Amino acid sequence: MSYTVVSNLDQAVEALAKSEGKARVVAGATDLFLGNLPPELVDISTVPDLLGINRDPDYLSVGAGVTHARAAASPEIRLKAEALAEACREVGSPQVRNMGTLGGNVVNAAPAADAAVALVALGAKAVLVDLNGVYREAAVEDLYANYNLSVVDSSSEILLRFLLGPTVRGEGSAFLRFAPRGALSLPLVNAAARVRLKGNTIEAVRAVIAPVSPAPTRLSETEKLLLGSKPAQDTWRRVEYTAAAEVDVRGSMLRCSAEYRHHLIGVLARRMIRKALERALESKEGGDGR
Ligand SMILES: Cc1cc2nc3c(=O)[nH]c(=O)nc-3n(C[C@H](O)[C@H](O)[C@H](O)COP(=O)(O)OP(=O)(O)OC[C@H]3O[C@@H](n4cnc5c(N)ncnc54)[C@H](O)[C@@H]3O)c2cc1C
């Protein structure tokens, strides 16, 4: 087996092109090293193009090579993409968070991946480059081909960064998960939401749940229920009921019964949307420094 550490994007593209499909990129290796290894690996973990966390007027750009630990600690992400910081804080253990990257989390395509759920709720777009130097953008939820299978072929395409519209005044986001243990435990359910208020009316909402299908899944009925509404006391019971009813889940020996997962989905949906809404209210009133 060959292992090539590259220090810039040109070298990465060149190494992949030279291998003619035999090599795959590796970042933190927390997923890749658990499976069958390809004959050649191209280590992109120090490529500067993948490591930035930058803000411009329209986007918060987060490199695909940013580790969960860095994302969780980043002041920019904590303020402008709370759900992502919260999701990254929950991943695995300190060792896994120090090595595992956001790009790997998405391309590995595990249906319960925490950062991916937050990225979809935040409406993140992925920026990718292929071996001909052609760039493309895709919504994160469109990168899933099937369970544990990405449309990104990491022998011929590199995920560079995620572009997120930063949360602005009147917006808030939140992530929650429920797992049997506090660490090193895959979630039974994870959930994230982003809410924007105009006055006291919900003007935009993205609510996402996993693992219920190959990709993080939008709760479209729950979103419809909330859109244009002014949340009141009875809203939350209806959110819980609608979210639990709109997804089809199976029970599994690995996780828990279908009934219990339905219950968890309702409860988590209610809690995370409520939390995102509280943050939106707080930011509208200027209490969070935005
Ligand atoms: C003990 C343990 C506990 C874990 N707990 C959790 C958890 O609680 N929640 C959770 O979400 N995950 C968890 N994980 C999974 C894992 O840590 C994450 O999915 C991690 O983010 C993967 O990133 P990586 O850099 O290690 O990817 P790698 O293992 O390096 O790569 C994974 C895949 O992505 C491809 N790839 C990586 N980077 C790129 C790129 N920039 N462009 C194109 N393709 C790329 C690789 O070719 C490979 O196919 C756990 C893993 C372990 C070992």
The ligand as a MOL file (V3000), in Angstrom:
LIG
                    3D

  0  0  0     0  0            999 V3000
M  V30 BEGIN CTAB
M  V30 COUNTS 53 58 0 0 0
M  V30 BEGIN ATOM
M  V30 1 C -14.9680 5.5170 17.8870 0
M  V30 2 C -15.6860 6.3780 16.8960 0
M  V30 3 C -16.7830 7.1260 17.3100 0
M  V30 4 C -17.4720 7.9260 16.3930 0
M  V30 5 N -18.5430 8.6450 16.8270 0
M  V30 6 C -19.2120 9.4540 15.9500 0
M  V30 7 C -20.3330 10.2200 16.3870 0
M  V30 8 O -20.7330 10.2200 17.5510 0
M  V30 9 N -20.9620 11.0010 15.4550 0
M  V30 10 C -20.5490 11.0670 14.1390 0
M  V30 11 O -21.1420 11.7970 13.3590 0
M  V30 12 N -19.4820 10.3390 13.7190 0
M  V30 13 C -18.8130 9.5350 14.5780 0
M  V30 14 N -17.7350 8.7980 14.1370 0
M  V30 15 C -17.4170 8.8260 12.7180 0
M  V30 16 C -16.2630 9.7490 12.2610 0
M  V30 17 O -15.4410 10.2090 13.2640 0
M  V30 18 C -16.7530 10.9040 11.4170 0
M  V30 19 O -17.5900 10.4980 10.3550 0
M  V30 20 C -15.5770 11.7380 10.8430 0
M  V30 21 O -16.0890 13.0210 10.6860 0
M  V30 22 C -14.9840 11.2560 9.5240 0
M  V30 23 O -13.9770 12.1880 9.1100 0
M  V30 24 P -12.4950 11.7240 8.7620 0
M  V30 25 O -11.7340 12.9520 8.4300 0
M  V30 26 O -11.9250 10.8490 9.8180 0
M  V30 27 O -12.7860 10.8730 7.4400 0
M  V30 28 P -11.8880 9.7330 6.7860 0
M  V30 29 O -11.9930 8.4810 7.5820 0
M  V30 30 O -10.5260 10.2520 6.4940 0
M  V30 31 O -12.6670 9.5540 5.3960 0
M  V30 32 C -13.9940 9.0870 5.3760 0
M  V30 33 C -14.4680 9.0370 3.9120 0
M  V30 34 O -14.5640 10.3250 3.3760 0
M  V30 35 C -13.6820 10.5180 2.2750 0
M  V30 36 N -13.1730 11.8830 2.4190 0
M  V30 37 C -12.6550 12.4570 3.5360 0
M  V30 38 N -12.4020 13.7510 3.3070 0
M  V30 39 C -12.7590 14.0010 2.0280 0
M  V30 40 C -12.7430 15.1540 1.2020 0
M  V30 41 N -12.3280 16.3540 1.6730 0
M  V30 42 N -13.1520 15.0520 -0.0750 0
M  V30 43 C -13.5960 13.8640 -0.5700 0
M  V30 44 N -13.6630 12.7440 0.1700 0
M  V30 45 C -13.2510 12.8190 1.4510 0
M  V30 46 C -12.6400 9.4230 2.3840 0
M  V30 47 O -12.1040 9.0380 1.1340 0
M  V30 48 C -13.5000 8.3010 2.9900 0
M  V30 49 O -14.2490 7.7020 1.9620 0
M  V30 50 C -17.0290 7.9920 15.0400 0
M  V30 51 C -15.9070 7.2590 14.6350 0
M  V30 52 C -15.2430 6.4600 15.5400 0
M  V30 53 C -14.0420 5.6860 15.0940 0
M  V30 END ATOM
M  V30 BEGIN BOND
M  V30 1 1 1 2
M  V30 2 1 2 3
M  V30 3 2 2 52
M  V30 4 2 3 4
M  V30 5 1 4 5
M  V30 6 1 4 50
M  V30 7 2 5 6
M  V30 8 1 6 7
M  V30 9 1 6 13
M  V30 10 2 7 8
M  V30 11 1 7 9
M  V30 12 1 9 10
M  V30 13 2 10 11
M  V30 14 1 10 12
M  V30 15 2 12 13
M  V30 16 1 13 14
M  V30 17 1 14 15
M  V30 18 1 14 50
M  V30 19 1 15 16
M  V30 20 1 16 17
M  V30 21 1 16 18
M  V30 22 1 18 19
M  V30 23 1 18 20
M  V30 24 1 20 21
M  V30 25 1 20 22
M  V30 26 1 22 23
M  V30 27 1 23 24
M  V30 28 2 24 25
M  V30 29 1 24 26
M  V30 30 1 24 27
M  V30 31 1 27 28
M  V30 32 2 28 29
M  V30 33 1 28 30
M  V30 34 1 28 31
M  V30 35 1 31 32
M  V30 36 1 32 33
M  V30 37 1 33 34
M  V30 38 1 33 48
M  V30 39 1 34 35
M  V30 40 1 35 36
M  V30 41 1 35 46
M  V30 42 1 36 37
M  V30 43 1 36 45
M  V30 44 2 37 38
M  V30 45 1 38 39
M  V30 46 1 39 40
M  V30 47 2 39 45
M  V30 48 1 40 41
M  V30 49 2 40 42
M  V30 50 1 42 43
M  V30 51 2 43 44
M  V30 52 1 44 45
M  V30 53 1 46 47
M  V30 54 1 46 48
M  V30 55 1 48 49
M  V30 56 2 50 51
M  V30 57 1 51 52
M  V30 58 1 52 53
M  V30 END BOND
M  V30 END CTAB
M  END
